[in-house]
């Protein structure tokens, strides 16, 4: 079992049980200070939702194609949007998408069916930095989520 999240045993247990029952929520909010592993936990949830070998009840296998692609930030159904890095304009990596792309891309992508996994995952970090017009992009989708989509919001 390859949960990369350190600690957070009760949260890991809840996610594992929900996945085992095929009852993952359509959205999660993960809060905490910078550097505590929010993105790691979000990616672990993405692996739980898409792992090809969930025979171990405590989590994803970590070795199937889905888990490997999620770990390498190379999965076509896992999207990472970082609002704060867009506002700062520094420190962006190629795996992070700007808020303009969120506006243009998110609404189109969120309504598509998964391409290679079971579930499309949208990880949106630094949501506390969103302006109201940016958060409105998410509001309708959070209220009426499509099937096969999990939205993970990360905040301080």
HELIX and SHEET records of a PDB file:
HELIX    1   1 UNK A    9  UNK A   20  1                                  12    
HELIX    2   2 UNK A   38  UNK A   50  1                                  13    
HELIX    3   3 UNK A   65  UNK A   71  1                                   7    
HELIX    4   4 UNK A   83  UNK A   88  1                                   6    
HELIX    5   5 UNK A   99  UNK A  101  1                                   3    
HELIX    6   6 UNK A  102  UNK A  106  3                                   5    
HELIX    7   7 UNK A  107  UNK A  109  1                                   3    
HELIX    8   8 UNK A  127  UNK A  129  5                                   3    
HELIX    9   9 UNK A  132  UNK A  143  1                                  12    
SHEET    1   A 4 UNK A  27  UNK A  31  0                                        
SHEET    2   A 4 UNK A 149  UNK A 155  1                                        
SHEET    3   A 4 UNK A 120  UNK A 125  1                                        
SHEET    4   A 4 UNK A  78  UNK A  82  1                                        
END                                                                             
